[in-house]
Amino acid sequence: ARMRANALLLVFVVLGAALAVHPQYRLKDSYKTVVDTILSAAQNDTQGFQRLTTMCDTYGPRLSGSTSLEYAIDWLVSEMLTDSLDNVHTENVMVPHWVRGSESLEMRSPRQAKMGILGLGGSIATPPGGITAEVLVVQSFDELASKASQAKGRIVVFNVPFQTYGGTVIYRSNGAAEAAKYGAVASLTRSITPESLYTPHTGSMSYSSNSSIPRIPAAAITIEGPQKKKKKTNKR
């Protein structure tokens, strides 16, 4: 995967140089006919969606390095060969391998209630007995910084309303690292989605490259989850 990324970078650099030499050249002109043909076929045929449905229903979540992904790839190759596509083959690559364990979340006070949760891809596990701590609900990194003294020893909950994916996903990607800077023991992020039926939406996250900032467990909770926590916090 790393070699492929480097190859793409080289292509972009070369193309950038070519365009600089020929400012009137429009790259899209060279492939517009092909793209238009593909788009037209996709808009007038549901086969692609049917195959996507079959893959998702049959193989379910397909995390990198998982058995489900390997089975899905084998199926995709078989479908491509059935369609008589040219040069269908697979390549061995090194990928991250993260395994989801059992997970649960429970509010203990002022009443007990189980809550929906999904660990973020790449998160470390909690200790065997889990983590029990008070929560600090914030709506931005700035608010977290302003309440730094309150974050130590707590579970930080990022209750950030969805605006755009790019503008909101940073709280899932960087929330744990930011919370850990101020001594938090775990990070929970409101699902990065505008809609919810009490279903958490997960994704990847990353830790700080600064070794002095500890790695803490991180998970996604439903849109309704942080709203409930915020109400309870405000009533105190």
C-alpha positions in Angstrom: 0.0 0.0 0.0 2.9 2.3 0.8 4.5 1.6 -2.6 1.3 2.3 -4.4 0.9 5.7 -2.6 4.4 6.7 -3.6 3.7 5.8 -7.2 0.6 8.0 -7.2 2.5 10.9 -5.7 5.0 10.6 -8.5 2.3 10.6 -11.1 0.8 13.8 -9.7 4.2 15.5 -9.6 4.8 14.6 -13.2 1.4 15.7 -14.3 1.8 19.0 -12.4 5.1 19.6 -14.3 3.4 18.9 -17.7 0.5 21.2 -16.9 2.9 24.0 -16.0 4.6 23.6 -19.4 1.3 23.6 -21.2 -1.1 26.0 -19.3 -3.8 25.7 -22.0 -4.0 21.9 -21.7 -7.0 20.6 -19.8 -6.4 17.1 -18.3 -10.1 16.3 -18.3 -10.2 16.5 -22.1 -8.1 13.4 -22.4 -10.5 11.2 -20.6 -13.8 13.0 -20.8 -15.3 10.6 -23.4 -14.4 7.5 -21.3 -15.7 9.1 -18.1 -19.0 10.1 -19.8 -19.5 6.5 -21.0 -19.0 5.1 -17.5 -21.2 7.6 -15.9 -24.0 7.1 -18.4 -23.8 3.3 -18.0 -23.9 3.6 -14.2 -26.9 6.0 -14.2 -28.9 3.7 -16.4 -28.0 0.3 -14.9 -28.5 -0.9 -11.3 -26.1 -3.8 -11.5 -23.4 -2.0 -9.6 -25.8 -1.3 -6.7 -27.0 -4.9 -6.8 -23.5 -6.2 -6.5 -22.7 -3.8 -3.7 -25.8 -4.9 -1.8 -24.8 -8.6 -2.3 -21.3 -7.9 -1.0 -22.4 -6.0 2.0 -25.2 -8.5 2.9 -23.0 -11.5 2.4 -19.7 -10.5 3.9 -20.6 -7.7 6.3 -17.9 -5.5 7.8 -14.6 -5.9 5.9 -11.8 -4.5 8.1 -8.3 -4.6 6.7 -6.7 -7.9 7.4 -10.0 -9.6 8.3 -11.3 -13.0 6.9 -14.4 -11.2 5.7 -12.4 -8.9 3.5 -10.4 -11.8 2.0 -13.7 -13.6 1.2 -15.1 -10.4 -0.3 -12.0 -9.9 -2.5 -12.2 -13.5 -3.7 -15.9 -12.9 -4.6 -15.1 -9.7 -6.4 -12.4 -11.4 -8.5 -14.8 -14.1 -9.4 -17.4 -11.6 -10.5 -14.8 -9.7 -12.6 -13.6 -12.9 -14.3 -17.3 -13.8 -15.0 -17.6 -10.4 -16.8 -14.5 -11.2 -18.8 -12.6 -8.2 -17.7 -8.9 -7.9 -18.7 -5.9 -8.4 -16.3 -7.9 -9.4 -13.2 -5.5 -10.3 -10.5 -4.7 -9.6 -6.8 -1.5 -8.4 -5.2 -0.1 -9.1 -1.7 0.1 -6.0 0.4 0.8 -5.2 4.1 -2.2 -3.6 5.8 -3.0 -2.6 9.4 -4.9 -5.3 11.3 -7.2 -4.2 14.1 -9.6 -6.6 15.8 -12.8 -5.3 17.4 -13.5 -6.9 20.8 -16.6 -6.9 22.9 -17.7 -3.5 24.0 -20.3 -1.8 26.2 -21.1 1.5 27.7 -23.3 2.2 30.8 -24.3 5.4 32.5 -24.2 4.8 36.3 -25.5 8.1 37.6 -28.0 9.6 38.2 -29.5 6.4 36.9 -28.3 3.2 35.3 -28.8 2.9 31.5 -27.0 1.0 28.8 -25.9 3.1 25.8 -24.9 2.3 22.2 -21.2 2.3 21.5 -18.7 1.3 18.8 -15.0 1.5 19.3 -13.0 3.6 16.9 -10.8 1.8 14.5 -7.2 1.8 15.9 -8.2 2.5 19.5 -6.5 0.7 22.3 -8.6 -1.4 24.6 -9.7 -0.4 28.1 -8.3 -2.3 31.1 -10.0 -5.7 31.7 -12.4 -4.1 34.2 -13.3 -1.2 32.0 -13.1 2.5 32.9 -15.5 4.2 35.3 -15.2 8.0 35.5 -17.2 11.2 35.4 -17.8 12.8 32.0 -16.9 16.2 30.6 -19.1 17.2 27.7 -17.6 19.7 25.3 -18.6 21.0 21.8 -15.2 22.0 20.4 -11.5 21.7 21.0 -11.5 25.3 22.2 -14.0 24.5 24.9 -12.0 21.5 25.9 -8.9 23.7 26.2 -10.8 26.2 28.3 -11.9 23.5 30.7 -8.5 21.7 30.8 -8.5 21.5 34.6 -11.8 19.7 34.5 -10.7 17.1 32.0 -8.1 15.3 34.1 -9.3 11.8 35.2 -12.6 12.2 33.2 -14.1 10.7 30.1 -14.3 13.5 27.5 -17.4 13.5 25.4 -17.3 15.5 22.1 -20.9 16.5 21.5 -20.3 18.3 18.2 -23.3 18.7 15.9 -22.8 17.6 12.3 -22.1 20.4 9.8 -20.0 18.9 7.1 -18.1 15.6 7.2 -14.8 17.3 6.7 -15.5 19.9 9.3 -16.7 17.5 11.9 -14.7 14.3 11.5 -11.6 15.9 13.1 -13.2 15.2 16.4 -13.3 11.5 15.7 -9.8 11.5 14.2 -8.1 13.7 16.8 -10.4 13.7 19.8 -8.6 11.1 21.9 -5.2 12.8 21.4 -6.7 16.2 22.3 -8.4 14.8 25.4 -5.3 12.9 26.5 -3.3 16.2 26.5 -5.4 17.3 29.4 -5.3 14.1 31.4 -8.6 12.5 30.2 -8.8 8.7 30.7 -11.0 8.0 27.6 -12.7 9.8 24.7 -16.2 9.4 23.3 -17.3 11.1 20.1 -20.8 11.9 18.9 -21.3 9.9 15.7 -20.2 11.9 12.6 -23.6 11.8 10.9 -26.7 14.0 10.6 -29.2 11.2 11.3 -29.5 8.5 13.9 -31.9 5.8 15.1 -29.8 5.3 18.2 -27.2 3.6 16.0 -23.5 4.6 16.6 -21.4 5.3 13.5 -17.7 4.5 13.8 -14.6 5.1 11.7 -10.8 5.5 12.1 -8.9 7.6 14.6 -5.2 8.4 15.3 -3.0 9.1 18.3 -0.5 11.8 18.7 3.1 11.2 17.5 4.2 12.9 20.7 5.2 10.1 23.0 4.6 12.2 26.1 0.8 12.2 25.3 -0.7 8.9 26.5 -3.0 6.7 24.3 -6.5 6.4 25.7 -9.5 4.3 24.6 -11.8 6.0 22.0 -15.3 5.2 20.8 -18.2 6.6 19.0 -21.7 6.9 20.6 -25.0 7.7 19.1 -26.2 11.3 18.5 -28.7 10.8 21.3 -26.0 9.6 23.8 -24.1 12.9 24.3 -27.4 14.9 24.4 -28.4 12.8 27.3 -25.1 13.3 29.0 -25.2 17.0 28.4 -28.6 17.3 30.0 -27.5 15.4 33.0 -24.4 17.5 33.4 -26.3 20.8 33.0 -28.7 19.7 35.8 -26.0 19.3 38.3 
